[in-house]
């Protein structure tokens, strides 16, 4: 099945023009070796080998940054398949669209040396023409992000699917499909409005070189919705978002993330905490959290208001 990715071509798209002209996408992260024989089928094996090497070469960087860098390298070089579609910002408010046509190759001593061949289409999607959910996904942090959830809209731009997307509730337990669709954007909304939340009093979304890198942080236990760090750098916070009612199952999930951070990411003097954000909880969840003081629960509200023009 075809997947869709947003790929940044250098910081602030500085290498976009070269990539469009040369027919490729690429990454760097100062991994200066040919990876042709070092791209396992699974990204965890790649990270296990290259995170220590990255940290040795970049002693000023954090383990979080190292994980993001190595994960991006593996995804571009191995995780994206031939035939997948990539959207890359051109630095002027639009996204060029292309289809990946080749496997990994290495071009030493050039910008973005770890490359994949791409056939760029004669198509640019204006960011202003995208829906808000797609804008949020394509504008997410990091070098590469999977935007396959927006396949219908993307394909409408490619003129291979109807341009109109109707909200349909296939689940009979959902009374209001419009409200349910709004809740699907919880993560993007929380990130965009972080400073207005209670979390912001103590924590900031993890940043590296002035860019937020704590959204959808990949770990061996799965992707963390939001990774934050306290202003004194002593506490890491895992935020797990649930669109609707949260059950006690989420406690095990967030504890896995916290355990991974404690064992693989946290520095010796850092503690790890968790926060579950959901529309509702239940008695089983409350019982579970009663014996896990390091995990808190927060409710969110979806509101709709009409303003007369």
Secondary structure, DSSP 8 states (H G I E B T S, - for coil): ---EEEE--SGGGTTHHHHHHHTEEEE-TT--S--TT---SSHHHHHHHHHHHHHHH-TTS-HHHHHHHHHHHHIIIIIS-TT-EEEEE-SSSEEEEEEE-S--EE-TTSSS-EEEEEEEEEEEEEGGGS-HHHHHHHT-SSSEEE-GGGHHHHHHHTTSS-S-------STT-S-HHHHHHHTTHHHHHHHTGGGSGGGGTEEE-EETTEE--EEE--TT--EEEEEEETTS-EEEEEEEEEEE--THHHHHHHHHHHHIIIIIS-TT-EEEEEEEEEE--HHHHHHHHT-TTEEEEE----------
